[in-house]
Amino acid sequence: MAEPLRIALAGLGTVGVGVLRLLAVNGEMLAKRAGRPIEVVAVSARERARDRGVDLAAYDWADDMTTLSMRDDVDVVVELVGGSDGPALTLARNALSNGRHFVTANKAMVALHGMELAEIAEANAAAFKFEAAVAGGIPVVKGLREGAAANRIERISGILNGTCNFILSEMERSGADFSDVLTQAQARGFAEADPGFDIEGVDAAHKLAILAAIGFGARIDFDAVAISGITEVGAADIARAETLGFVIRLVGVADCDTQGNGAPRLLQRVRPCLVPKNHPLAHVTGPTNAVVVEGNFSGRLLFQGAGAGDGPTASSVVADLVDIARGDTGLPFSVPVAQLEPLEAADPGHRVGRDYLRFTVADRPGVLAEITAAMRDADLSIESLIQQGRSANGGEVLVAMVTHEGPERCVTKALELLEGSASLTAPPLVLPILRD
Ligand SMILES: NC(=O)c1ccc[n+]([C@@H]2O[C@H](COP(=O)([O-])OP(=O)(O)OC[C@H]3O[C@@H](n4cnc5c(N)ncnc54)[C@H](OP(=O)(O)O)[C@@H]3O)[C@@H](O)[C@H]2O)c1
């Protein structure tokens, strides 16, 4: 059999140990599929003495993970440490500059530094692969880059964060409020002790920015992703959405919009959305991830599976290693970085769609008339409206409505007209309705 592909592995946490286990269990089969064995030669983590439940005796240990990129006996450096900058980025730069192939699951680093790293990879004829960085075990990077390569991609939409999806679908199932379900999710290991990046939508935005770059042949532009998380979604919104025929999910959507002069512009947003119950994303519950890719010849493609966890994420990391072992060290974003378009960000005001609006208002006569007048003046028409029964104490009531299809700028205008109104006792919530 051919020479082994020699690996150095930085990070021996959930995913790193998952990779070692997978290589141990499936090693023989992988060697056949890849045409050569995949062999770990060196590892690194912070604490050498920590019991990780795997035998590390066969591997060289590096106290400083950046030294892994300088070893002559290593073909691929695998980074499973995390963090967009710091040691992970230093390792990536060094490994690729030294002509080592580089595999990572680090979405934050790819979203923020992917263009620079791809340029270094190209210049040094090294592979830079990151299947595990987007949606854990789902082969959606490969699906977009290879399976859907024949298509012009029209739209990518996805449930890209398992923590948020678990929380929203659990709120839907139990009727409980956000904070209670978050506590439960943390106890069950579906949310980090510090869940900020997840519940505020940043993690999903990292993944969306990567998918958009591959799908639309665009330079990654993470700063252009408009992000809002799920903390403002209440049990009452979920109940109202259900009455209207929707579920609420945190969805990342990227599509190309030709405005004015016909030049393509990219709209990238991560927001809680009302998803029609007949849409494929409405059926995705718990920590599962799913991505819908719409190609101009393939039609709608659905990728679904576990978005995190040691096994699924290791599966994607090792799939990248198999590719490299087979000699597929091709361009990270399919085309040379210089050919990726620096697409301008689209103005969301041009989006034409329906929206869900929820107002928390003082329970007194005339309030509803004030809201509907603002909607009329903004050219926004209402398709349906639900008003909660009167409050027992004459305090607040919720008014929820769904608009007819129209430009998003009308919603913005209606909210501007209502700004500062004494009738509104809390900021309104606007959730877009996903096209079915
Ligand atoms: N967990 C998932 O399901 C999942 C899914 C998709 C993608 N990812 C991504 O995969 C990467 C790893 O995630 P994870 O969940 O496996 O993280 P983790 O369990 O926290 O493991 C991180 C590992 O990195 C090591 N480490 C941290 N700082 C280091 C340093 N300065 N030098 C050397 N080693 C260092 C830690 O060492 P010690 O063990 O000694 O502390 C630990 O072994 C992240 O980029 C994450 O976003 C994770």
The ligand as an SDF file (V2000), in Angstrom:
LIG
                    3D

 48 52  0  0  0  0  0  0  0  0999 V2000
  -18.0930   20.3920   19.5670 N   0  0  0  0  0  0  0  0  0  0  0  0
  -18.7590   20.3240   18.4100 C   0  0  0  0  0  0  0  0  0  0  0  0
  -19.7620   19.6270   18.2950 O   0  0  0  0  0  0  0  0  0  0  0  0
  -18.2700   21.1000   17.2120 C   0  0  0  0  0  0  0  0  0  0  0  0
  -19.0060   21.0510   16.0200 C   0  0  0  0  0  0  0  0  0  0  0  0
  -18.5380   21.7270   14.8920 C   0  0  0  0  0  0  0  0  0  0  0  0
  -17.3700   22.4580   14.9790 C   0  0  0  0  0  0  0  0  0  0  0  0
  -16.6980   22.5290   16.1710 N   0  0  0  0  0  0  0  0  0  0  0  0
  -15.4750   23.3090   16.2110 C   0  0  0  0  0  0  0  0  0  0  0  0
  -14.3890   22.4260   16.4790 O   0  0  0  0  0  0  0  0  0  0  0  0
  -13.3860   23.1050   17.2300 C   0  0  0  0  0  0  0  0  0  0  0  0
  -13.1200   22.3300   18.5110 C   0  0  0  0  0  0  0  0  0  0  0  0
  -14.3150   22.2360   19.2530 O   0  0  0  0  0  0  0  0  0  0  0  0
  -14.4310   21.2690   20.5260 P   0  0  0  0  0  0  0  0  0  0  0  0
  -15.8760   21.2600   20.8910 O   0  0  0  0  0  0  0  0  0  0  0  0
  -13.7460   19.9900   20.3020 O   0  0  0  0  0  0  0  0  0  0  0  0
  -13.6410   22.1240   21.6210 O   0  0  0  0  0  0  0  0  0  0  0  0
  -13.1390   21.6510   23.0560 P   0  0  0  0  0  0  0  0  0  0  0  0
  -13.8250   20.4240   23.4870 O   0  0  0  0  0  0  0  0  0  0  0  0
  -13.2130   22.8520   23.9230 O   0  0  0  0  0  0  0  0  0  0  0  0
  -11.6010   21.2870   22.7890 O   0  0  0  0  0  0  0  0  0  0  0  0
  -10.6530   22.2580   22.5100 C   0  0  0  0  0  0  0  0  0  0  0  0
   -9.2780   21.5920   22.5870 C   0  0  0  0  0  0  0  0  0  0  0  0
   -8.3100   22.5820   22.2660 O   0  0  0  0  0  0  0  0  0  0  0  0
   -7.2740   22.5360   23.2250 C   0  0  0  0  0  0  0  0  0  0  0  0
   -6.6620   23.8690   23.3270 N   0  0  0  0  0  0  0  0  0  0  0  0
   -7.2510   25.0150   23.6850 C   0  0  0  0  0  0  0  0  0  0  0  0
   -6.3520   26.0370   23.6560 N   0  0  0  0  0  0  0  0  0  0  0  0
   -5.1750   25.4740   23.2770 C   0  0  0  0  0  0  0  0  0  0  0  0
   -3.8720   25.9660   23.1030 C   0  0  0  0  0  0  0  0  0  0  0  0
   -3.6020   27.2600   23.2830 N   0  0  0  0  0  0  0  0  0  0  0  0
   -2.9050   25.1020   22.6980 N   0  0  0  0  0  0  0  0  0  0  0  0
   -3.1750   23.7870   22.5060 C   0  0  0  0  0  0  0  0  0  0  0  0
   -4.4020   23.2580   22.6780 N   0  0  0  0  0  0  0  0  0  0  0  0
   -5.3840   24.0910   23.0590 C   0  0  0  0  0  0  0  0  0  0  0  0
   -7.9120   22.0940   24.5180 C   0  0  0  0  0  0  0  0  0  0  0  0
   -6.9260   21.5340   25.3600 O   0  0  0  0  0  0  0  0  0  0  0  0
   -7.2740   20.8990   26.8010 P   0  0  0  0  0  0  0  0  0  0  0  0
   -8.1800   19.7350   26.5020 O   0  0  0  0  0  0  0  0  0  0  0  0
   -5.9760   20.4470   27.3260 O   0  0  0  0  0  0  0  0  0  0  0  0
   -7.9340   21.9820   27.5650 O   0  0  0  0  0  0  0  0  0  0  0  0
   -8.9170   21.0570   23.9710 C   0  0  0  0  0  0  0  0  0  0  0  0
   -8.3020   19.8220   23.8450 O   0  0  0  0  0  0  0  0  0  0  0  0
  -13.9240   24.5200   17.4420 C   0  0  0  0  0  0  0  0  0  0  0  0
  -13.4310   25.3570   16.4260 O   0  0  0  0  0  0  0  0  0  0  0  0
  -15.4180   24.3510   17.2850 C   0  0  0  0  0  0  0  0  0  0  0  0
  -16.0720   25.5370   16.8520 O   0  0  0  0  0  0  0  0  0  0  0  0
  -17.1130   21.8640   17.2730 C   0  0  0  0  0  0  0  0  0  0  0  0
  1  2  1  0
  2  3  2  0
  2  4  1  0
  4  5  1  0
  4 48  2  0
  5  6  2  0
  6  7  1  0
  7  8  2  0
  8  9  1  0
  8 48  1  0
  9 10  1  0
  9 46  1  0
 10 11  1  0
 11 12  1  0
 11 44  1  0
 12 13  1  0
 13 14  1  0
 14 15  2  0
 14 16  1  0
 14 17  1  0
 17 18  1  0
 18 19  2  0
 18 20  1  0
 18 21  1  0
 21 22  1  0
 22 23  1  0
 23 24  1  0
 23 42  1  0
 24 25  1  0
 25 26  1  0
 25 36  1  0
 26 27  1  0
 26 35  1  0
 27 28  2  0
 28 29  1  0
 29 30  1  0
 29 35  2  0
 30 31  1  0
 30 32  2  0
 32 33  1  0
 33 34  2  0
 34 35  1  0
 36 37  1  0
 36 42  1  0
 37 38  1  0
 38 39  2  0
 38 40  1  0
 38 41  1  0
 42 43  1  0
 44 45  1  0
 44 46  1  0
 46 47  1  0
M  CHG  2   8   1  16  -1
M  END
$$$$
